[in-house]
Amino acid sequence: MMKKVTIVGGGLAGSEAAYQLLKRDIAVDLIEMRPNKMTPAHQTSHLAELVCSNSFRSKLPHNAPGLLKEEMKRLDSLIVKAALQAEIKAGGALAVDRELFSREVEKILGAFKHFNLIQEEVLKIPEGPVIIATGPLTSDKLFDDIKKQLSDDAMHFFDAVAPIITKDSIDMSVCYVKNRWDDDHPGDYINCPMNEEEYKAFYKALTTAETAPIKDFEDNVFEGCMPVETMAKRGVDTLRYGPLKPVGLRKDKDHKPYAVVQLRKDDARDSLYNLVGFQTHLKFGEQKALIRSIPGLQNAEIMRYGVMHKNSFLKAPNHLKRTYQSKLREDLFFAGQITGVEGYIESAASGLLAGINMARFIKGQSLLKLPTTTMIGASADYLENANVKQFQPMNANYGLVDPITEKHKKKERKEHYMQRALKALNEYLEAHDE
Ligand SMILES: Cc1cc2nc3c(=O)[nH]c(=O)nc-3n(C[C@H](O)[C@H](O)[C@H](O)COP(=O)(O)OP(=O)(O)OC[C@H]3O[C@@H](n4cnc5c(N)ncnc54)[C@H](O)[C@@H]3O)c2cc1C
C-alpha cells in the first residue's frame, strides 16, 4: 500500500513539501484551514498565497537569494517552477503575478492522483508522519498545542505589508518608468520623484501620522520588513538611503531627484502596482493621505492597505535538527517560517528539504544534511546551531555559509560562493542518490 504523509498548512512551505513527497510516490493529505478559517493576512483560498510583496527577491545567481533559487531549481522546486511560469518583469528581481503563481502551484499538485486537499483547521499536532507548515500566522489552538508539546518554547515579532494601488490612477506626467542603473532598457518600475521640499513635507507627515492599534503589540519588528514609519523615525535621511534611494533613477542627465518612491508591477495584466519597501501600519485614512501626497499619486486608488501582524516562530535550536525533523518525535517535521527561517523563498526552501527528508525517512534512507557551503544547508544548520538565547528569524545571506578565506573583490567573492555552493550541492546529491 502507498505510504501517506499529512502536511498541515498549504502555504509556500507546505505546498513545496507536498510536491517533493508526491513525486517520490508518497500520498499526501494537505490540510489547509482557508477558506473556512482565514489568517489575519491571507485574502484568498489559494494554496501558496503571497501575503505581501509579489517578489521572490534577486534572481541574479551570485546574490544570496538568487543562489538559494538556483539550488532549489537543482532540487526541482515546485515554488521556483511556478514562479518562473508566473513571472512578470521587475529588473533583477523575480516578481510574479500572485494569482497565476498560486494557480500554477494548484495545477501541478492537483495533477497527482495521490494528492488530497482537506480544507479544515487542525487543532492538535496529528499522529503519524506529519509536517507542520502553518507559517507565522499559525492558528491559536494549534499553536497552543505546539507550545504545550515543545515546553512553551515559542517567540514572535511583528511584520507589516505594503499597500497596492491601481496603475490607472498613477499620474504618468509626473512619474516615469525606469529600472535602477539601467538606461538601455525601457524599465519595469514606475518612479515617483520628490524634490527636497516635497521629501521634507512627506517625511514630516509620515513621522507624525497615527498608527493603527495592534493587539499585544510590542516594538520588536523584523529589520528586513520594518514599517516605513518606524524606519523614518531613525533619522530624516534614513529613507533616502533605503527604500526611497534616488541613485541610479534619474529620468535624464539633467534630472536629479532628492528621493524616489518606486512602484513595482503586481499582476501580469499590468493593472496593479505595489509601493516598494512601503510596508506600514498607519491608520487607513493616514495611509491614504500620505500616499496621495507623493508626487504623481495625488489620485491614487488604493486596492489594499498596509497592515501589521504578529509572526510566531519556534526556538528552533532547542527543537529542530538540520534535517527539519523535530527532536520530539522522529516522524514529526516542521517547515517554513514557523521554524525561524524568514522570507517567501527561504520558507519554500525549508519545505523542500523537509519534504525530501520526510520521504527519505519513510523509505528508510538516511536524511539529507546539505553542506554548509550551500544556502539551503547553511540556513538549516543555522536553525540547529544558532545561539538559542539570541535566536531570531533569518533571511538567506552569505554570512550563514562557511566563509571563504582567500581575498577577492566583492563581486568575485560572491561568484566564488555561488560556484562553490553549486559544486558542493551536485557532489552531495550524487553521493546520496538524489
Ligand atoms: C504580514 C506578513 C507579511 C510578510 N511579507 C513578506 C514579504 O513581503 N516577503 C517575504 O519574503 N516574506 C514575507 N513574509 C514572511 C513569510 O515569508 C511569509 O509569511 C510566508 O508566506 C511564509 O511561508 P509559510 O509556508 O511558512 O507560511 P504561509 O505561507 O503563511 O502558509 C501557512 C498556511 O498554514 C495555514 N494554517 C495556519 N494554521 C493552520 C491550522 N491550524 N490548520 C490548517 N492550516 C493552517 C494558513 O492558512 C496558511 O495557508 C510576511 C509575513 C507576514 C505575516
The ligand as an ORCA input file, in Angstrom:
! r2SCAN-3c Opt
* xyz 0 1
  C       2.125     40.150      7.283
  C       3.273     39.429      6.674
  C       3.924     39.957      5.570
  C       5.005     39.284      5.000
  N       5.606     39.791      3.884
  C       6.616     39.130      3.282
  C       7.193     39.627      2.072
  O       6.783     40.635      1.546
  N       8.224     38.939      1.524
  C       8.700     37.788      2.071
  O       9.636     37.198      1.518
  N       8.153     37.298      3.206
  C       7.132     37.931      3.829
  N       6.558     37.438      4.977
  C       7.192     36.305      5.672
  C       6.969     34.887      5.105
  O       7.800     34.734      4.007
  C       5.562     34.554      4.717
  O       4.782     34.567      5.840
  C       5.471     33.155      4.019
  O       4.190     33.035      3.496
  C       5.785     32.008      4.953
  O       5.550     30.785      4.313
  P       4.972     29.540      5.119
  O       4.689     28.478      4.134
  O       5.851     29.242      6.247
  O       3.613     30.076      5.741
  P       2.277     30.532      4.988
  O       2.569     30.876      3.587
  O       1.649     31.548      5.871
  O       1.402     29.210      4.993
  C       0.878     28.662      6.168
  C      -0.501     28.123      5.864
  O      -0.971     27.407      7.004
  C      -2.356     27.657      7.176
  N      -2.692     27.366      8.574
  C      -2.347     28.074      9.688
  N      -2.807     27.448     10.800
  C      -3.460     26.335     10.391
  C      -4.153     25.287     11.054
  N      -4.256     25.243     12.383
  N      -4.725     24.297     10.296
  C      -4.619     24.321      8.942
  N      -3.985     25.288      8.249
  C      -3.396     26.282      8.972
  C      -2.505     29.116      6.760
  O      -3.817     29.396      6.346
  C      -1.511     29.214      5.592
  O      -2.116     28.978      4.359
  C       5.456     38.067      5.559
  C       4.786     37.537      6.668
  C       3.696     38.209      7.207
  C       2.969     37.602      8.372
*
